[in-house]
Amino acid sequence: MTALNTRGRVLEGWNPENEETWDSRIAWGTLWISTTILFIGFATWYLVSAIAPMLNQIGFDLSTSQLYWLTSIPGLACGIFRLIFMFLPPILGTRKLVSLSSLLFVIPMLGWFFAVQDTSTPYWWFLVLAFISGIGGGVFSGFMPSTGYFFPKRMAGTALGLQAGLGNFGMSFIQLVAPWLMGFTLLGIGFLAPQRAADGESIFVHNPAIVLAPWAVIMAVIAWIYLKDVPVKANFRQQIDIFGNVNTWVLTVVYLMTFGAFSGFAAQLALIINNVFGLSSPFAETYSIEDLPRGAAYAFLGPMIGAAVRAMWGPLCDRFGGAIWTFIGGVGMTIFTAVAALFLNPESPDEFWWFLGSMLVMFFFTGLGNAGTFKQMPMILPKRQSGGVIGWTGAIAAFGPFIAGILLSLMAPTIFFWGCVVFFAFATTLTWIFYARPGAPYPG
């Protein structure tokens, strides 16, 4: 057995399954640094969902369809970027991968910072910036397999649950703080954007885009100094053998249900609220603005709940297995998406509260499903394949915001929601058959 050597940049002899060749301090240090950067990345990914609902209030003239497209493009880009990043951990190593990713986030941040200050900015440039923002979520499929190299299987649920859950908080964080940051001059730079809302109030839509840029640079430096690499190497051909495993395809469908719905509804919730109950709904003609909900004020709640549950449920997945929680999550998602659909043809804006409550419960169950699936993958799959499957399923599920945005631009929200109910029921059935039932062929 090769002795563990932690002095260099590469951890020679590293084997998390053996206490003598594993250093918990290095593992947890890697987790916290990469999770902090992943948090910034998810905030970058969801910048568009925080900014887009405000664009027409500061002088832009975008249609409902254009706004849905704008908030869906980061999902398309994220999925594409994840298909690239899933192959990078054994090629670049953890240190380079995490450090360089953090620096990449600064590009879309600066782009949005300047673009929203000029009302002559063309729509095509907003689409380009929306696409580049997808890099923030794209790194997930590189970070998660990389983190898996540092922890034993018995701790995989806790470690991956914490990283994914706390990273997901970046989505709700940017949606939560964006309305607040837009309300005042940030660091004396408000003079750059003399913007006015429809009611004449000063508004600084550029603030959310720039607030995390310094932190992205700082964390890149910290990662470069402190992170180390695990000597795991695999070429492209060796990595694509995951597609010969039936679990790759079943887990892809299941994770598209859990994280695809989580990310898709999180990206579109503000626009759905505005278009069905708020300022862009038929109620705007007969109700005062003060009586109608504003999507931006509530959009952060869903991803915050889902992320918190995902982070907290990791230890329970380690104790009881991931399959049962994935199944329970799927059942809950199916039921409460159906309940929410019942309120999408409201007779009064007061029905908004029933819709919002149903959606928040649905987000709770996405957290269970997301935590469960990421416990299942390292347990069910061989160690060499588990990282690749985590990256692949994460990439496909990241298309959630794109799929949701495009479908909502083509059909009524009610039809979209009932379609989701059918898909969730199908994916939950697969979970029961393959993983959760007594005597399942792949328990985990």
C-alpha positions in Angstrom: 0.0 0.0 0.0 1.4 3.4 -1.0 1.8 5.8 1.9 -0.1 9.1 1.8 2.0 12.1 0.8 0.3 15.5 1.2 3.3 17.8 0.8 3.0 18.5 -2.9 0.2 19.8 -5.2 -0.8 16.2 -5.9 -2.0 13.9 -3.1 0.1 10.8 -3.8 -1.3 7.6 -2.3 -4.8 9.1 -1.7 -7.6 6.6 -1.0 -10.6 7.9 1.0 -11.8 4.3 1.7 -8.8 3.7 3.9 -8.3 5.9 7.0 -4.5 5.6 6.8 -4.5 7.1 3.3 -7.2 9.8 3.8 -6.9 13.3 5.4 -10.3 14.6 6.5 -8.9 18.2 6.9 -7.9 18.3 3.2 -11.2 16.8 2.2 -13.4 19.2 4.2 -11.2 22.2 3.2 -11.6 21.3 -0.4 -15.4 21.0 0.1 -15.8 24.4 1.7 -13.6 26.3 -0.8 -15.2 24.7 -3.8 -18.7 25.1 -2.3 -18.2 28.8 -1.8 -17.2 29.2 -5.4 -20.1 27.0 -6.5 -22.4 29.3 -4.6 -21.1 32.3 -6.5 -21.5 30.3 -9.7 -25.1 29.6 -9.1 -25.7 33.2 -8.3 -24.1 34.1 -11.6 -26.3 31.6 -13.4 -29.5 33.1 -11.9 -28.5 36.7 -12.5 -30.8 36.7 -15.5 -33.9 35.6 -13.6 -33.3 38.4 -11.1 -32.7 41.1 -13.6 -35.1 40.2 -16.5 -38.4 41.0 -14.7 -37.1 44.5 -14.1 -35.9 45.4 -17.6 -39.2 46.8 -18.9 -39.5 49.0 -15.8 -36.3 50.9 -16.7 -37.0 51.7 -20.3 -36.6 48.4 -22.3 -39.5 47.1 -24.3 -39.5 43.3 -24.3 -42.5 41.0 -24.9 -43.6 38.2 -22.6 -42.2 35.7 -25.0 -38.8 37.5 -25.2 -38.5 37.5 -21.4 -39.3 33.8 -21.2 -36.6 33.2 -23.8 -34.2 35.4 -22.0 -34.6 33.5 -18.7 -34.5 30.1 -20.5 -31.2 30.7 -22.3 -29.0 30.3 -19.2 -30.5 26.8 -18.8 -29.6 25.9 -22.3 -26.0 27.2 -21.9 -25.6 25.6 -18.5 -26.5 22.2 -19.9 -24.0 22.6 -22.7 -21.3 23.8 -20.4 -22.0 20.8 -18.0 -21.5 18.4 -20.9 -18.0 19.9 -21.2 -17.2 20.3 -17.5 -18.1 16.7 -16.7 -14.9 15.5 -18.5 -12.6 18.1 -16.9 -11.9 16.8 -13.3 -9.5 14.0 -14.3 -8.0 16.2 -17.0 -7.4 19.5 -15.2 -7.4 18.4 -11.6 -9.4 20.1 -8.8 -7.0 23.1 -8.2 -7.0 24.4 -11.8 -10.7 23.5 -12.4 -12.0 25.4 -9.4 -9.7 28.4 -9.6 -10.2 29.1 -13.3 -14.0 28.6 -13.0 -14.2 31.3 -10.3 -12.5 33.8 -12.7 -14.8 32.9 -15.5 -17.8 34.1 -13.5 -16.6 37.7 -13.6 -17.2 37.8 -17.4 -21.0 37.7 -17.4 -21.1 39.8 -14.2 -19.3 42.7 -15.9 -21.4 42.1 -19.1 -24.7 42.5 -17.3 -23.4 45.4 -15.2 -22.8 47.5 -18.3 -25.6 46.2 -20.5 -28.5 47.2 -18.3 -27.3 50.8 -18.0 -28.0 51.5 -21.7 -31.6 51.2 -22.9 -30.3 50.9 -26.5 -28.7 47.6 -25.7 -30.0 45.2 -28.3 -31.9 42.1 -27.4 -29.4 39.8 -29.1 -26.7 41.0 -26.8 -28.9 40.2 -23.8 -29.2 36.7 -25.2 -25.5 36.4 -25.5 -25.0 37.6 -21.9 -27.7 35.1 -20.8 -25.8 32.3 -22.5 -22.5 33.3 -21.0 -24.2 33.4 -17.5 -24.8 29.6 -17.9 -21.1 29.0 -17.1 -22.0 29.7 -13.5 -24.2 26.6 -13.3 -22.1 24.7 -15.8 -19.2 24.2 -13.4 -21.4 22.0 -11.2 -20.7 18.9 -13.3 -17.0 19.4 -12.8 -17.1 20.4 -9.1 -19.3 17.5 -7.9 -17.3 14.6 -9.4 -14.1 16.3 -8.2 -15.5 16.5 -4.6 -16.4 12.8 -4.9 -12.7 12.0 -5.2 -12.1 13.4 -1.7 -14.7 11.5 0.4 -15.4 7.8 1.2 -18.7 6.3 0.0 -20.1 6.3 3.5 -19.9 10.1 3.6 -20.9 10.7 0.0 -24.5 11.7 0.8 -23.4 14.3 3.4 -20.5 15.8 1.4 -22.3 16.0 -2.0 -25.6 17.1 -0.3 -23.8 19.9 1.4 -22.0 21.0 -1.7 -25.0 20.9 -3.9 -27.4 22.3 -1.4 -25.2 25.2 -0.2 -24.2 25.8 -3.8 -27.9 25.9 -4.8 -28.4 28.7 -2.3 -26.7 31.0 -4.7 -29.8 30.9 -6.8 -32.1 32.1 -4.0 -29.5 34.5 -2.7 -29.3 36.5 -5.9 -33.1 36.5 -6.2 -33.4 37.6 -2.6 -30.9 40.4 -2.5 -31.5 41.7 -6.1 -34.6 43.8 -5.3 -32.8 45.2 -2.2 -29.6 45.9 -4.0 -31.5 47.7 -6.8 -32.8 50.2 -4.3 -29.7 52.1 -3.5 -26.3 53.3 -4.8 -23.7 50.6 -4.3 -20.2 51.7 -3.3 -20.8 55.2 -4.9 -21.2 53.8 -8.4 -24.9 54.5 -8.8 -24.1 57.6 -10.9 -23.2 55.3 -13.8 -26.8 54.2 -14.2 -29.3 57.0 -13.9 -32.3 54.7 -14.2 -35.9 55.4 -13.2 -38.7 52.9 -12.6 -42.2 53.4 -13.9 -43.3 55.2 -10.7 -40.3 57.6 -10.9 -38.3 55.9 -8.2 -34.5 55.6 -8.7 -33.5 52.1 -9.3 -30.1 50.5 -9.8 -30.6 47.3 -11.8 -26.9 46.9 -12.4 -26.0 46.4 -8.7 -26.8 42.6 -8.4 -24.5 42.0 -11.4 -21.4 43.4 -9.8 -21.7 42.7 -6.1 -20.1 39.3 -6.2 -17.4 40.0 -8.7 -14.7 40.9 -6.1 -15.5 37.7 -4.2 -15.1 35.6 -7.3 -11.6 36.9 -7.8 -10.7 36.5 -4.1 -12.0 32.9 -4.0 -10.0 32.1 -7.2 -6.8 33.2 -5.5 -7.7 31.2 -2.3 -8.4 28.1 -4.4 -5.2 28.4 -6.3 -3.2 28.6 -3.1 -4.8 26.0 -0.9 -6.4 23.3 -3.1 -4.7 20.1 -4.1 -5.2 17.4 -6.8 -6.1 13.7 -6.6 -4.2 11.6 -9.1 -7.3 10.4 -11.0 -6.8 10.2 -14.7 -9.2 9.1 -17.4 -9.3 9.9 -21.1 -12.4 10.7 -23.1 -13.0 7.1 -24.3 -12.7 5.7 -20.8 -15.2 8.2 -19.5 -18.0 7.6 -22.0 -18.4 4.0 -21.0 -21.0 5.2 -18.5 -23.5 5.1 -21.4 -23.5 1.4 -21.4 -24.9 1.3 -17.9 -28.7 1.2 -17.7 -28.6 3.2 -14.4 -27.1 6.2 -16.3 -30.3 6.5 -18.3 -32.7 5.9 -15.5 -31.0 8.3 -13.2 -30.9 10.9 -15.9 -34.7 10.8 -16.1 -35.0 10.9 -12.3 -32.6 13.8 -11.9 -34.3 15.7 -14.7 -37.4 15.4 -12.6 -35.8 16.5 -9.3 -33.2 19.1 -10.3 -34.7 19.9 -13.7 -37.9 21.0 -12.0 -36.1 22.7 -9.2 -34.0 24.8 -11.5 -36.7 25.3 -14.2 -39.4 26.5 -11.8 -36.9 28.6 -9.9 -35.9 30.5 -13.1 -39.4 31.0 -14.3 -41.4 31.5 -11.1 -41.2 35.3 -11.0 -42.5 35.6 -14.6 -45.2 33.1 -14.0 -46.4 35.1 -11.0 -46.3 38.3 -12.9 -48.1 36.9 -15.9 -50.8 35.0 -14.0 -51.4 37.1 -10.9 -49.4 40.3 -11.2 -48.6 43.4 -13.3 -48.7 41.5 -16.6 -51.9 39.6 -15.9 -55.5 40.6 -16.8 -55.9 41.7 -13.1 -53.7 44.7 -13.9 -56.7 46.3 -15.7 -59.0 46.2 -12.7 -56.8 46.1 -9.6 -54.3 48.7 -8.3 -50.6 47.9 -8.4 -50.4 47.6 -4.6 -53.0 44.8 -4.6 -51.0 42.6 -7.1 -48.0 40.3 -6.2 -44.6 41.1 -7.7 -42.8 38.0 -8.8 -39.4 39.3 -7.9 -40.5 39.6 -4.3 -41.3 35.8 -4.0 -39.1 34.1 -6.5 -36.2 33.4 -4.0 -38.4 31.4 -1.6 -38.6 28.2 -3.7 -34.9 27.7 -4.4 -34.1 28.7 -0.9 -36.3 25.9 0.5 -35.2 23.4 -2.0 -31.5 24.1 -1.4 -31.9 24.0 2.4 -33.6 20.7 2.3 -31.0 19.2 0.0 -28.2 20.3 2.3 -29.9 19.1 5.5 -31.0 15.7 4.1 -27.5 14.4 3.2 -26.9 12.7 6.6 -30.4 11.1 6.5 -29.6 9.8 3.0 -26.3 8.3 4.4 -28.3 6.6 7.2 -31.4 5.3 5.3 -30.2 5.3 1.7 -31.0 7.7 -1.1 -33.6 5.7 -3.0 -36.4 6.0 -0.5 -36.0 9.8 -0.3 -35.9 10.2 -4.1 -39.2 8.2 -4.3 -40.8 10.3 -1.5 -39.6 13.5 -3.2 -41.1 12.4 -6.6 -44.5 11.6 -5.0 -44.6 14.9 -3.3 -43.6 16.8 -6.4 -46.3 15.1 -8.4 -49.0 15.9 -5.9 -48.2 19.5 -5.2 -47.5 20.4 -8.8 -51.0 19.2 -9.6 -52.4 21.3 -6.7 -50.6 24.4 -8.0 -52.0 23.8 -11.5 -55.5 24.1 -10.0 -54.9 27.8 -9.3 -53.5 28.9 -12.7 -56.8 30.2 -14.0 -57.6 32.4 -11.1 -60.8 34.4 -10.6 -59.1 36.7 -8.1 -55.5 37.7 -7.3 -56.1 36.3 -3.8 -55.7 32.8 -5.2 -52.0 33.6 -5.6 -51.4 32.6 -2.0 -52.7 29.1 -2.6 -50.6 28.8 -5.7 -47.5 30.1 -3.9 -48.0 27.7 -1.0 -48.4 24.7 -3.3 -45.2 25.7 -5.2 -43.2 26.1 -2.0 -44.2 22.6 -0.8 -43.3 21.3 -4.2 -39.8 22.9 -3.9 -39.4 21.2 -0.5 -39.9 17.8 -2.2 -37.3 18.7 -4.9 -34.8 19.0 -2.1 -35.5 15.5 -0.9 -35.2 14.1 -4.5 -32.0 16.0 -5.2 -30.4 14.8 -2.0 -31.5 11.2 -2.6 -30.3 10.9 -6.2 -26.8 12.2 -5.3 -26.5 9.6 -2.5 -27.7 6.9 -4.9 -25.1 7.5 -7.7 -21.9 6.8 -5.7 -23.6 3.7 -4.1 -25.0 2.1 -7.2 -22.3 2.8 -9.7 -18.6 1.8 -9.8 -16.3 4.5 -8.4 -14.8 5.2 -11.8 -18.2 5.7 -13.4 -20.0 7.5 -10.6 -18.3 10.8 -11.2 -19.1 10.7 -14.9 -22.8 9.9 -14.2 -23.0 12.7 -11.7 -21.7 15.1 -14.3 -23.9 13.7 -17.1 -27.1 13.7 -15.1 -26.3 17.2 -13.8 -25.8 18.4 -17.3 -29.1 17.1 -18.6 -31.1 18.3 -15.6 -29.5 21.8 -16.1 -31.6 22.1 -19.2 -34.6 22.5 -16.9 -34.8 26.4 -17.1 -34.4 26.2 -20.9 -37.1 23.5 -21.3 -39.5 25.3 -18.9 -38.9 28.7 -20.5 -39.5 27.5 -24.1 -42.6 25.5 -23.2 -44.1 28.4 -21.3 -43.5 30.7 -24.3 -45.4 28.2 -26.4 -48.3 27.1 -24.2 -50.5 28.2 -21.3 -49.0 27.7 -17.8 -51.9 25.3 -17.0 -50.9 22.9 -19.8 -47.3 23.1 -18.9 -48.0 22.2 -15.2 -50.1 19.2 -16.1 -47.5 18.0 -18.5 -45.0 18.2 -15.6 -47.3 16.2 -13.4 -47.4 13.4 -16.0 -43.6 13.4 -16.3 -43.0 13.4 -12.5 -45.4 10.5 -12.1 -43.4 8.5 -14.8 -40.0 9.3 -13.2 -41.3 8.4 -9.7 -42.5 5.1 -11.0 -39.0 4.4 -12.5 -37.5 5.2 -9.1 -39.8 2.7 -7.4 -39.2 -0.1 -9.9 -35.4 0.2 -10.1 -34.4 1.5 -6.7 -36.9 2.0 -3.9 -39.2 -1.1 -3.8 -38.4 -4.2 -1.7 -36.1 -6.4 -3.7 -35.3 -3.6 -6.2 -32.4 -4.6 -8.5 -30.3 -1.6 -7.7 -31.0 -0.5 -4.1 -29.0 2.5 -2.9 
